[in-house]
Amino acid sequence: MSDAAGVLEGVPGTVGLLSKERTIAAPGFNRWLVPPAALAIHLCIGMAYGFSVFWLPLSHAIGINKSVECPAGMSIVGAMFTTTCDWKISMLGWMFTLFFVFLGSAAAIWGGWLEHAGPRKAGFVAAICWCGGLLISAVGVYVHQLWMLWVGSGVIGGIGLGLGYISPVSTLIKWFPDRRGMATGMAIMGFGGGAMIGAPLSVILMSHFRTSTEVGVWQTFVCLAVIYFVFMVGGAFGYRVPPAGWKPAGWTPPASSKGMITTRNVDLATATRTKQFWLIWWVLCLNVTAGIGIIGMASPMLQEVFAGKLIGVAAKFNELTPAQKVQIAGIAAGFTGLLSLFNIGGRFVWASVSDYIGRKNTYYTFFLLGIVLYASAPWSGHLGHVALFVGAFCVILSMYGGSFSTVPAYLADIFGTQMVGAIHGRLLTAWSAAGIFGPVIVNYLREYQLEHGVPRAQVYDITAYILCGILVLGFICNWLVKPVDESKYMSEAQLEAERRAGHEKAAAGSAAAYADAKPISKGVVLAAWLVVGIPLIWGVTETLGKAAALFK
């Protein structure tokens, strides 16, 4: 990545535009312009959650109305290069896995580079990777080469996801030292909300481009790449970092580490060798493991647990007619949409709550409330209480989202703000691990029980209790998190050297003068929020409309 950045800096004019020095905010800059810039990027890369809308059309890319089956026994390599038969959805689903493996890997590898290069350059490179990956995938669909989709969106796009995801974290925490949780919650909420915009938009585009010989996917990829590039580049150039020493007017930093909030800083290498880092790694991993498996199985879980009860019929799942199964599948789709909404809302609400009750107490809440809700799920399922069952999992998914948005502030509290972006990048490998653990626990345990004759309505009971045990382990890890030892903090000389390496040079005017400067006009701030707010409101409205219609 450093080589790529070097090539980029060789292009005339880009040094001034993308260098961190050019992103130092001038007097009068309004810090409320930074969250919409972050949202502009996160709402675009968040479409990774919505890629399942492409699976069915892509599985008909050659046959159009019906899949053209590949010869029996075709190898994986053969499926990657074939041009004569359609892809299986299971093969396409590897793109989803690659997204989150490379998201965590890219964030871990290039988090330190981001701290020195600045959020604007990282956001710009993220736009090139994510949108460039979509274009490569478009070509892959056009020439029917599966490996191009894996490499384009999965690998290159996944790197863009990682850089785009962490690009605003350190900057927002520095702009909002008084509201760390709320600030990161606003941005990371966008990652959860990206699919609510991108998925219905993709369906509209595919319908527009669909013909008797085309399913409309490659054209949709091209359109999304162009739209996302405009928004992501706009967001990247909207980033500003505060001058060294800046603080909000009237805000006084805490005098000590009381309340688990330090005023010192730990460097990246030291932080990742502390027990606190690995305890928080497990806190995130275990909480996400409990939620991510449910996301992938939400639709079949509701259908199998309640079956005919969803439509007022006294019948088990296997006793339903094909038409009745279509009905309950529609209701389950509404359930999935509701989970998505709670995932998004939880990212903002729980992170904001953490500013008042503390990050450690917020995670205690996640684990304790999660244990109660998971333990209650089998009971509400057996008694046929659909509302209680759905409500429990909606709250669980809100805490799943809140876990992601609260952890950057948790890291800043423990390790300081100077290197929090890079430390957060390393921590996101916990997400990659949870992306394997969660689905394996839920999916394979379900299959094992079905093979051994357990009724479909009961196959998730043991899973729920296992997830309770996982949350108990997470509670213990959170309880063990303590402030780092004094010997781990950077000295003033080390901190100054790090700031020089990160190009943190003061902008025109002193920090004191900046704090007293008049803000940018409210009209400009409002316009920035409308640019990201209108698409998000449209996505929420679309989801609520479908969910309401399905649950009538």
C-alpha positions, -999 to 999 in steps of 0.1 A, spaced: 0 0 0 29 24 7 42 17 -28 8 24 -43 6 56 -23 41 66 -35 30 61 -72 -1 82 -65 20 110 -50 40 110 -82 10 123 -101 12 161 -105 -12 179 -81 -21 149 -60 5 155 -32 -12 188 -22 -47 174 -24 -42 140 -7 -14 147 18 -23 149 55 -9 184 58 -36 196 34 -63 181 56 -55 202 87 -86 222 95 -84 259 91 -99 284 116 -137 284 114 -141 248 103 -172 231 118 -165 197 133 -200 186 124 -190 184 87 -168 154 94 -195 128 103 -214 132 70 -180 128 52 -175 96 70 -211 85 63 -206 91 26 -179 64 26 -195 40 50 -229 40 33 -212 30 0 -190 2 14 -219 -10 36 -234 -25 4 -212 -55 12 -240 -66 35 -265 -64 6 -247 -85 -20 -271 -114 -16 -295 -96 -39 -271 -105 -68 -269 -143 -60 -301 -154 -76 -297 -133 -108 -261 -144 -112 -270 -181 -108 -292 -175 -139 -266 -154 -158 -265 -178 -188 -299 -195 -186 -316 -162 -178 -349 -178 -166 -335 -211 -154 -300 -221 -143 -279 -240 -168 -265 -269 -146 -228 -276 -148 -216 -312 -155 -216 -335 -124 -183 -336 -107 -169 -304 -121 -140 -292 -100 -138 -258 -82 -111 -247 -107 -134 -257 -136 -163 -237 -121 -141 -207 -117 -133 -206 -154 -163 -222 -171 -183 -201 -196 -209 -227 -205 -229 -232 -173 -242 -211 -144 -226 -206 -111 -240 -221 -79 -251 -197 -52 -227 -215 -28 -198 -205 -50 -209 -169 -53 -213 -167 -15 -175 -169 -12 -175 -132 -22 -192 -125 11 -166 -144 31 -138 -127 12 -153 -93 20 -148 -97 57 -116 -117 57 -99 -89 36 -116 -61 55 -100 -73 87 -67 -81 71 -64 -47 53 -74 -28 84 -47 -47 104 -20 -43 78 -25 -7 68 -39 8 99 -5 22 109 0 36 74 -34 54 77 -23 73 108 6 88 89 -10 92 55 -42 107 69 -79 99 64 -82 116 30 -56 95 13 -70 63 29 -105 72 18 -94 79 -17 -76 46 -20 -106 29 -5 -128 44 -33 -104 32 -60 -103 -4 -45 -141 -7 -38 -153 8 -70 -125 -7 -91 -134 -41 -77 -170 -35 -88 -158 -27 -123 -136 -59 -124 -166 -79 -112 -187 -63 -140 -162 -75 -165 -162 -109 -148 -200 -112 -152 -198 -100 -188 -173 -127 -198 -186 -152 -172 -155 -157 -152 -162 -164 -115 -126 -158 -104 -128 -122 -115 -157 -117 -91 -137 -132 -63 -106 -111 -70 -125 -80 -80 -151 -75 -53 -139 -101 -28 -102 -93 -26 -96 -58 -40 -130 -47 -29 -124 -62 5 -92 -42 9 -113 -11 1 -137 -21 28 -110 -23 54 -94 11 45 -128 28 41 -141 13 74 -112 26 96 -105 58 76 -127 81 98 -122 65 132 -92 83 146 -103 116 130 -137 115 146 -124 106 180 -100 136 178 -128 159 168 -152 146 194 -131 139 226 -162 148 246 -185 124 226 -163 96 213 -190 70 213 -216 91 195 -191 103 169 -180 68 159 -215 55 161 -227 80 135 -201 69 110 -202 32 117 -240 33 115 -235 40 78 -218 6 73 -249 -11 87 -272 11 66 -254 8 33 -273 -23 23 -307 -6 30 -298 18 2 -277 -3 -21 -299 -34 -21 -332 -18 -32 -313 5 -56 -296 -26 -71 -330 -43 -76 -343 -13 -94 -312 -11 -116 -313 -48 -124 -349 -46 -134 -341 -16 -157 -313 -34 -174 -328 -69 -176 -336 -81 -211 -343 -115 -227 -306 -121 -230 -292 -102 -199 -300 -104 -162 -287 -68 -158 -260 -75 -131 -229 -63 -149 -246 -30 -159 -257 -26 -123 -222 -31 -110 -209 -3 -134 -236 21 -122 -229 14 -86 -192 18 -92 -197 53 -107 -222 64 -80 -201 51 -51 -169 66 -65 -185 101 -66 -198 97 -30 -166 82 -16 -143 107 -32 -166 135 -19 -164 120 15 -126 116 14 -121 152 4 -145 163 31 -122 149 58 -104 173 80 -82 167 110 -79 191 140 -46 209 147 -25 193 174 -37 204 207 -72 214 196 -101 208 219 -138 218 219 -145 252 234 -154 249 270 -144 212 273 -118 202 299 -100 168 295 -103 145 325 -74 151 349 -65 114 353 -74 79 341 -105 78 364 -134 60 347 -111 40 324 -103 70 302 -67 79 298 -52 112 289 -19 95 276 -11 75 245 2 40 237 19 33 204 7 6 180 34 -19 186 31 -17 224 -7 -17 224 -9 -50 205 14 -67 230 -8 -57 260 -33 -80 277 -59 -52 274 -57 -53 236 -63 -91 235 -90 -90 261 -109 -64 241 -102 -85 210 -120 -114 226 -148 -91 239 -155 -80 203 -150 -114 188 -173 -132 212 -201 -107 210 -199 -106 172 -198 -144 171 -231 -146 189 -247 -122 165 -232 -129 131 -244 -165 129 -280 -153 135 -278 -128 107 -270 -155 82 -297 -178 94 -325 -153 104 -349 -162 76 -348 -200 79 -347 -198 117 -380 -179 119 -396 -202 93 -385 -235 110 -393 -224 146 -428 -211 139 -437 -226 105 -475 -225 100 -481 -202 131 -468 -173 110 -499 -175 88 -524 -189 113 -520 -225 102 -514 -254 127 -487 -271 106 -450 -279 110 -426 -267 84 -425 -300 65 -463 -301 64 -467 -268 46 -477 -266 10 -453 -249 -15 -476 -218 -16 -477 -216 22 -439 -218 23 -437 -189 -1 -460 -169 23 -438 -176 54 -407 -169 34 -421 -134 27 -427 -129 64 -392 -141 72 -378 -115 47 -396 -88 67 -380 -102 99 -346 -99 82 -353 -63 73 -362 -55 109 -330 -71 121 -311 -48 97 -328 -17 111 -320 -27 147 -284 -34 136 -281 1 122 -299 19 150 -280 0 177 -247 13 162 -257 49 170 -278 44 201 -255 21 221 -224 41 212 -241 73 223 -252 56 256 -216 45 262 -206 82 265 -228 83 297 -224 49 313 -189 41 301 -176 16 275 -170 -12 300 -205 -9 314 -220 -9 279 -203 -42 271 -215 -56 304 -250 -47 293 -244 -65 259 -234 -97 276 -258 -98 304 -289 -88 284 -277 -110 255 -276 -141 279 -311 -134 291 -325 -129 255 -308 -159 240 -319 -181 269 -355 -169 265 -356 -176 227 -363 -214 230 -391 -207 255 -409 -180 234 -404 -202 203 -420 -233 219 -449 -212 232 -455 -196 198 -449 -161 210 -437 -146 177 -436 -110 189 -414 -119 219 -391 -141 198 -387 -113 171 -383 -86 198 -355 -106 215 -335 -110 183 -341 -74 173 -325 -62 206 -297 -88 201 -289 -74 167 -289 -38 180 -262 -49 205 -243 -67 176 -242 -33 158 -235 -14 190 -205 -36 196 -188 -24 164 -195 13 170 -185 13 207 -152 -5 204 -132 24 188 -141 46 218 -132 17 241 -98 15 225 -94 53 227 -102 52 264 -76 26 271 -48 34 247 -53 71 239 -63 88 207 -30 92 188 -28 57 173 -64 46 178 -71 42 141 -42 18 137 -50 -1 169 -87 -4 158 -74 -18 124 -55 -46 142 -85 -53 164 -108 -59 134 -92 -92 128 -116 -103 156 -144 -96 131 -128 -119 106 -125 -146 132 -161 -142 143 -172 -143 107 -159 -179 107 -169 -190 143 -205 -177 142 -218 -193 110 -199 -226 118 -216 -229 152 -251 -220 140 -251 -237 106 -232 -269 113 -249 -275 147 -283 -271 129 -273 -297 102 -260 -321 128 -292 -320 148 -314 -324 117 -294 -355 106 -300 -370 141 -338 -365 140 -342 -333 160 -374 -315 149 -369 -284 129 -387 -263 156 -361 -273 182 -328 -273 163 -319 -238 175 -324 -245 212 -290 -259 219 -274 -233 197 -291 -205 218 -276 -220 250 -242 -224 235 -243 -187 225 -252 -179 261 -220 -197 271 -200 -176 246 -214 -144 260 -204 -155 295 -168 -158 283 -171 -123 268 -184 -110 301 -154 -124 319 -130 -109 293 -146 -75 297 -144 -78 335 -106 -84 332 -100 -52 312 -81 -27 334 -61 5 326 -27 -2 311 5 1 332 22 34 333 53 19 316 33 14 284 26 50 277 46 71 252 68 98 266 63 134 255 93 131 232 80 99 216 45 114 212 60 145 195 81 123 172 50 103 162 31 135 155 59 147 133 58 114 114 21 118 111 26 153 96 5 169 123 15 205 117 -5 233 130 -27 252 105 -28 289 102 -36 304 136 -31 290 170 -53 263 185 -67 288 209 -77 311 181 -92 282 163 -114 273 192 -129 308 193 -134 311 155 -168 314 141 -181 282 126 -189 275 90 -224 285 80 -252 262 93 -265 260 57 -233 243 46 -235 218 75 -272 211 67 -264 206 30 -237 180 39 -261 161 61 -288 162 35 -265 146 9 -261 115 31 -294 118 50 -318 117 21 -305 84 7 -305 69 42 -340 80 49 -351 65 15 -335 32 25 -351 31 59 -385 39 44 -382 11 18 -373 -14 45 -401 -3 69 -426 -4 41 -418 -39 32 -416 -51 68 -450 -35 76 -467 -51 46 -452 -85 54 -463 -85 90 -499 -75 84 
